[in-house]
Amino acid sequence: MTSQFRRAVTRRTVLGSALAAPLVSRAHAVEGTLVLGAYSGIFEDNYRAAVVEPFMQANPGIKVTYYAMGSSAQTLGVLRSQKAAPQIDVVLFDVSVAKGATDDGLLDDISDLAVMKELFPGAFTKGVAGAAGTFDNYVLLYAPDKVKPAPTSWKVLWEEKYKDQIALVAPPDIVGISLTLMANKAWGGGDYRKSVETGIAKIAEMAPNVLSWNPAPDPYTFIIQGQAALGVGWNARGQIYSGQSNGKLAVSIPSEGSLFQINNMCLVKGAKNPAPARAFIEYALGATAQKAFTERMFYAPVNSKAQISPEAMARTASTPERQAAMLDVDWLEIAKIRDGISEQWRRRILTKR
């Protein structure tokens, strides 16, 4: 996430009132069907309610079929297998994976859409088709009944009293890669593009205290079920699960800051239904949809005109104070060093349990 994006968010006035404009798509005359390929599970449930269903209500001539994907890698595999005859029209997946799809010629240009002028500069990644559809941020997960007072630093993971109460996810998963970056930052490691040695070394010190590097199905569940006291994950899911957990799970954005993960929304090259697909992208990236999704699932908005309630904004990393502490991450650069980080984990960290 670029510092330019942070400045744009900081300058924006956050308003609590609903948008004055009616829920009407700019492409209301378009009719047809489209297939959207996006994440499954809790994301699907909330994205359908906040974006897909309101879009179809505003555009009764267009039907959206949601094709649930388990991961960005799976989405890329499907696109590659369907290159000669695409069955999916619009995809939402990790920006680094979107780079691979762009390089493979699987995605189309949508820079002419009017909504692009409303997006924060950080929504665009050089050399990657489409634009950010969601911004999520990395968080510390904890059990309020076991971790007191509420943690304010990533360094709580290194406290001996939480031995065998920590559930983390190892690389090559992005959650583990992000932990490396945050450990490197929290312990004064400097520019991650030059070295993450400090982060690797500190996690190696912490490794004997970790209960699981592969908590199934995820760290959120481990904490909710009482199997762990601390973990790491993503804000959107953490906020939702926190609200459903009856106080068993809580979320913290530590004082050392966080980082953003970007999912790009893209038009598939050779899509069967380009007009309805472009209408959907225009709507999904628009202020109305971005407001609805942020206030429902607490992703930071990508549209500069989205007027988010103060209550919802406080549960994202988009406040000025949190923006100031965010780590700027170039995920395309991370893609170049990801294998190296994973190898360091295998040799120096995972062997300690």
C-alpha positions as CSV (number, residue, x, y, z in Angstrom):
1,M,0.0,0.0,0.0
2,T,1.6,3.3,-1.0
3,S,2.1,6.3,1.1
4,Q,0.2,8.2,-1.5
5,F,-2.9,6.1,-0.6
6,R,-2.3,6.8,3.1
7,R,-2.2,10.6,2.5
8,A,-5.4,10.4,0.4
9,V,-7.2,8.6,3.2
10,T,-5.9,11.0,5.8
11,R,-7.2,14.0,3.8
12,R,-10.6,12.4,3.3
13,T,-13.4,13.5,5.7
14,V,-15.2,10.5,7.1
15,L,-18.9,11.0,7.1
16,G,-21.5,8.9,8.9
17,S,-24.5,9.7,6.8
18,A,-25.7,7.5,3.9
19,L,-24.9,8.4,0.3
20,A,-27.3,10.8,-1.1
21,A,-27.3,9.2,-4.5
22,P,-29.8,6.4,-5.2
23,L,-28.7,2.9,-5.6
24,V,-28.6,3.0,-9.4
25,S,-25.9,1.5,-11.7
26,R,-24.3,3.7,-14.3
27,A,-25.0,0.9,-16.9
28,H,-28.6,0.4,-16.1
29,A,-29.5,-0.4,-19.7
30,V,-27.2,-3.5,-19.9
31,E,-28.8,-6.9,-19.7
32,G,-27.5,-10.4,-19.5
33,T,-25.6,-12.7,-17.2
34,L,-22.1,-12.9,-15.8
35,V,-20.0,-15.2,-13.7
36,L,-18.0,-13.9,-10.8
37,G,-15.1,-15.9,-9.5
38,A,-14.3,-14.9,-5.9
39,Y,-13.5,-16.3,-2.5
40,S,-15.7,-18.9,-0.7
41,G,-16.9,-19.1,2.8
42,I,-17.5,-16.1,5.0
43,F,-16.3,-13.8,2.2
44,E,-18.9,-15.1,-0.2
45,D,-21.7,-14.8,2.3
46,N,-20.9,-11.1,3.0
47,Y,-20.0,-10.1,-0.5
48,R,-23.2,-11.5,-1.9
49,A,-25.3,-9.6,0.7
50,A,-23.4,-6.3,0.4
51,V,-22.5,-6.1,-3.3
52,V,-23.9,-8.9,-5.5
53,E,-27.5,-8.8,-4.4
54,P,-27.8,-5.0,-4.4
55,F,-26.2,-4.9,-7.8
56,M,-28.9,-7.2,-9.2
57,Q,-31.6,-5.2,-7.5
58,A,-30.3,-2.1,-9.2
59,N,-29.9,-3.9,-12.5
60,P,-32.8,-6.3,-12.8
61,G,-31.8,-7.3,-16.3
62,I,-28.4,-8.7,-15.1
63,K,-28.0,-12.0,-13.3
64,V,-24.7,-12.7,-11.4
65,T,-23.6,-16.3,-10.8
66,Y,-21.1,-16.5,-7.9
67,Y,-18.4,-19.1,-8.6
68,A,-16.8,-19.8,-5.2
69,M,-13.0,-20.2,-5.2
70,G,-10.9,-21.6,-2.3
71,S,-7.8,-19.5,-3.0
72,S,-6.2,-17.1,-5.5
73,A,-4.0,-19.9,-6.7
74,Q,-7.0,-22.0,-7.5
75,T,-8.6,-19.0,-9.4
76,L,-5.4,-18.6,-11.5
77,G,-5.4,-22.4,-12.3
78,V,-9.0,-22.2,-13.5
79,L,-8.3,-19.2,-15.7
80,R,-5.3,-20.9,-17.3
81,S,-7.4,-24.1,-17.9
82,Q,-10.1,-22.1,-19.5
83,K,-8.0,-19.7,-21.6
84,A,-9.3,-20.9,-24.9
85,A,-12.9,-20.7,-23.8
86,P,-13.4,-18.7,-20.5
87,Q,-16.4,-19.6,-18.4
88,I,-15.7,-16.8,-15.8
89,D,-16.2,-13.1,-16.6
90,V,-14.9,-11.3,-13.5
91,V,-12.4,-12.4,-10.9
92,L,-11.3,-11.1,-7.5
93,F,-7.9,-12.4,-6.3
94,D,-4.6,-11.5,-4.7
95,V,-2.7,-8.8,-6.6
96,S,0.5,-10.9,-6.8
97,V,-1.5,-13.7,-8.5
98,A,-3.2,-11.1,-10.7
99,K,0.2,-10.1,-11.9
100,G,0.8,-13.7,-13.1
101,A,-2.6,-13.7,-14.8
102,T,-1.7,-10.4,-16.5
103,D,1.6,-11.7,-17.7
104,D,-0.2,-14.8,-19.1
105,G,-2.6,-12.6,-21.1
106,L,-5.6,-13.8,-19.2
107,L,-7.0,-10.4,-18.2
108,D,-8.5,-7.5,-20.1
109,D,-8.0,-3.8,-19.8
110,I,-10.7,-1.8,-17.9
111,S,-8.8,1.4,-17.4
112,D,-11.5,3.2,-19.4
113,L,-14.2,2.6,-16.8
114,A,-15.4,5.9,-15.2
115,V,-15.1,4.6,-11.7
116,M,-11.3,4.3,-12.0
117,K,-11.0,8.0,-11.5
118,E,-12.6,7.7,-8.1
119,L,-10.2,5.1,-6.7
120,F,-7.3,5.8,-4.4
121,P,-3.9,5.7,-6.1
122,G,-3.0,2.6,-4.1
123,A,-5.7,0.7,-5.9
124,F,-3.5,0.5,-9.0
125,T,-0.3,-1.7,-9.3
126,K,2.0,-1.1,-12.2
127,G,1.9,-4.0,-14.6
128,V,-1.2,-5.6,-13.2
129,A,-4.6,-5.5,-14.9
130,G,-7.7,-4.3,-13.1
131,A,-7.8,-2.4,-9.8
132,A,-8.0,-3.2,-6.1
133,G,-11.5,-4.4,-5.2
134,T,-10.6,-4.8,-1.4
135,F,-8.0,-3.7,1.0
136,D,-7.5,-5.9,4.1
137,N,-5.0,-5.4,6.9
138,Y,-3.0,-7.8,9.1
139,V,-4.0,-8.1,12.7
140,L,-3.1,-9.7,16.0
141,L,-5.8,-12.2,17.2
142,Y,-6.3,-12.9,20.9
143,A,-8.6,-14.4,23.5
144,P,-9.7,-11.6,25.9
145,D,-10.1,-14.0,28.8
146,K,-6.5,-15.3,28.5
147,V,-4.6,-12.2,27.3
148,K,-4.9,-9.3,29.7
149,P,-4.5,-6.4,29.3
150,A,-5.5,-6.3,25.6
151,P,-2.2,-6.6,23.6
152,T,-0.9,-3.4,21.8
153,S,2.3,-4.9,20.4
154,W,3.3,-7.7,18.1
155,K,6.0,-8.5,20.7
156,V,3.3,-10.2,22.9
157,L,3.9,-13.3,20.8
158,W,7.4,-13.6,22.3
159,E,6.2,-13.5,25.9
160,E,7.1,-16.8,27.7
161,K,3.8,-16.9,29.5
162,Y,2.0,-17.7,26.3
163,K,4.1,-20.8,25.5
164,D,2.0,-23.5,23.7
165,Q,-0.9,-21.0,23.4
166,I,0.1,-19.5,20.0
167,A,-1.5,-20.5,16.7
168,L,0.3,-19.2,13.6
169,V,0.4,-20.1,9.9
170,A,3.7,-20.6,8.1
171,P,4.8,-19.6,4.6
172,P,4.4,-19.9,1.8
173,D,0.9,-18.8,3.0
174,I,0.7,-15.0,2.8
175,V,-0.2,-15.0,6.5
176,G,3.2,-16.4,7.4
177,I,5.0,-14.1,4.9
178,S,3.2,-11.1,6.6
179,L,4.3,-12.3,10.0
180,T,7.9,-12.2,8.8
181,L,7.5,-8.6,7.6
182,M,5.8,-7.4,10.8
183,A,8.4,-9.1,13.0
184,N,11.1,-7.5,10.9
185,K,9.5,-4.1,11.4
186,A,8.6,-4.5,15.1
187,W,12.1,-5.6,16.0
188,G,13.8,-2.8,14.0
189,G,14.9,-4.8,11.0
190,G,14.8,-2.0,8.4
191,D,13.9,-2.2,4.7
192,Y,12.4,-5.7,4.0
193,R,13.5,-5.3,0.4
194,K,17.1,-5.5,1.5
195,S,16.8,-8.1,4.3
196,V,14.2,-9.8,6.5
197,E,17.0,-11.5,8.6
198,T,15.8,-9.7,11.8
199,G,12.3,-11.0,11.3
200,I,13.4,-14.6,10.6
201,A,15.8,-14.6,13.6
202,K,13.2,-13.3,16.0
203,I,10.5,-15.8,14.8
204,A,13.1,-18.6,15.2
205,E,13.5,-17.4,18.9
206,M,9.7,-17.5,19.3
207,A,9.2,-20.9,17.5
208,P,9.5,-23.2,20.6
209,N,6.5,-21.4,22.1
210,V,4.2,-22.0,19.2
211,L,1.4,-24.6,19.6
212,S,0.7,-25.0,15.9
213,W,2.1,-23.7,12.6
214,N,-0.9,-25.2,10.8
215,P,-4.0,-24.7,13.0
216,A,-7.0,-26.3,11.3
217,P,-9.1,-24.9,10.0
218,D,-7.5,-21.6,11.0
219,P,-6.2,-19.5,14.0
220,Y,-9.6,-17.8,14.5
221,T,-11.2,-21.1,15.2
222,F,-8.3,-22.3,17.5
223,I,-8.8,-19.2,19.6
224,I,-12.6,-19.4,19.7
225,Q,-12.5,-23.0,20.7
226,G,-10.1,-22.3,23.5
227,Q,-7.1,-24.1,22.0
228,A,-5.0,-21.0,21.7
229,A,-4.7,-17.5,23.3
230,L,-2.9,-15.7,20.4
231,G,-2.7,-15.8,16.6
232,V,-2.5,-13.7,13.5
233,G,-4.8,-13.1,10.6
234,W,-6.8,-10.6,8.6
235,N,-8.9,-7.8,10.0
236,A,-12.1,-8.5,8.0
237,R,-12.4,-12.1,9.0
238,G,-11.2,-11.3,12.5
239,Q,-13.9,-8.6,13.0
240,I,-16.6,-10.9,11.7
241,Y,-15.6,-13.9,13.8
242,S,-15.1,-11.7,16.8
243,G,-18.7,-10.5,16.5
244,Q,-19.9,-14.1,16.3
245,S,-17.7,-15.5,19.1
246,N,-19.5,-14.1,22.2
247,G,-16.4,-12.5,23.4
248,K,-14.0,-15.4,22.8
249,L,-12.0,-13.7,20.1
250,A,-10.8,-10.1,19.7
251,V,-8.7,-8.2,17.2
252,S,-5.8,-5.8,17.7
253,I,-3.9,-3.6,15.3
254,P,-0.6,-3.2,17.2
255,S,1.2,0.1,17.8
256,E,4.1,-0.9,15.5
257,G,1.6,-0.9,12.6
258,S,0.2,-3.3,10.1
259,L,0.2,-3.9,6.4
260,F,-2.4,-4.1,3.7
261,Q,-3.2,-7.1,1.5
262,I,-4.8,-6.2,-1.9
263,N,-7.3,-8.2,-4.0
264,N,-7.6,-7.0,-7.5
265,M,-10.9,-7.1,-9.4
266,C,-10.3,-8.0,-13.1
267,L,-12.2,-8.6,-16.3
268,V,-11.2,-12.0,-17.9
269,K,-9.9,-11.7,-21.4
270,G,-12.3,-13.2,-23.9
271,A,-15.1,-13.1,-21.4
272,K,-18.5,-14.3,-22.8
273,N,-20.4,-11.5,-21.1
274,P,-18.2,-8.4,-21.3
275,A,-20.9,-5.8,-21.1
276,P,-22.6,-7.1,-17.9
277,A,-19.2,-7.9,-16.5
278,R,-18.0,-4.3,-17.0
279,A,-21.2,-3.0,-15.4
280,F,-20.6,-5.2,-12.4
281,I,-17.0,-4.0,-11.9
282,E,-18.2,-0.4,-12.2
283,Y,-20.7,-1.0,-9.5
284,A,-18.5,-3.1,-7.2
285,L,-15.7,-0.5,-7.2
286,G,-18.2,2.4,-6.8
287,A,-18.8,4.4,-3.6
288,T,-22.1,2.7,-2.8
289,A,-20.8,-0.9,-2.9
290,Q,-17.5,0.0,-1.2
291,K,-19.4,1.7,1.7
292,A,-21.7,-1.3,2.1
293,F,-18.9,-3.8,2.1
294,T,-16.7,-1.8,4.5
295,E,-19.5,-1.4,6.9
296,R,-20.5,-5.1,6.7
297,M,-17.0,-6.7,6.7
298,F,-14.5,-4.0,7.6
299,Y,-12.3,-4.0,4.6
300,A,-10.8,-0.6,4.0
301,P,-12.6,1.1,1.0
302,V,-10.8,1.5,-2.3
303,N,-13.1,4.3,-3.5
304,S,-12.2,7.8,-2.3
305,K,-15.9,8.9,-2.4
306,A,-17.2,6.2,-0.2
307,Q,-18.6,7.8,3.0
308,I,-17.9,5.3,5.8
309,S,-19.5,5.6,9.2
310,P,-17.0,6.5,12.0
311,E,-17.9,3.3,13.8
312,A,-17.0,1.1,10.8
313,M,-13.9,3.1,10.0
314,A,-12.6,2.7,13.5
315,R,-12.6,-1.1,12.9
316,T,-10.3,-0.8,9.9
317,A,-6.7,0.4,9.4
318,S,-7.9,3.5,7.5
319,T,-7.8,6.0,10.4
320,P,-5.1,8.6,10.1
321,E,-3.2,7.3,13.2
322,R,-3.1,3.7,11.8
323,Q,-2.2,4.8,8.3
324,A,0.8,6.6,9.7
325,A,2.2,3.4,11.1
326,M,1.4,1.1,8.1
327,L,4.2,-0.7,6.4
328,D,4.3,0.0,2.7
329,V,4.5,-3.4,1.0
330,D,5.1,-4.0,-2.7
331,W,3.6,-7.4,-3.2
332,L,5.3,-7.8,-6.5
333,E,8.6,-7.4,-4.8
334,I,7.5,-9.9,-2.2
335,A,6.7,-12.4,-4.9
336,K,10.4,-12.3,-5.9
337,I,11.6,-13.2,-2.3
338,R,8.8,-15.4,-1.2
339,D,10.5,-18.6,-2.0
340,G,13.6,-17.5,-0.1
341,I,11.6,-16.5,3.0
342,S,9.8,-19.9,2.9
343,E,13.1,-21.7,2.7
344,Q,14.5,-19.8,5.7
345,W,11.3,-20.8,7.6
346,R,11.8,-24.5,6.7
347,R,15.5,-24.5,7.8
348,R,15.5,-22.2,10.8
349,I,12.0,-22.0,12.3
350,L,9.8,-25.0,11.6
351,T,12.5,-27.5,12.7
352,K,12.2,-26.1,16.3
353,R,8.9,-27.7,17.1
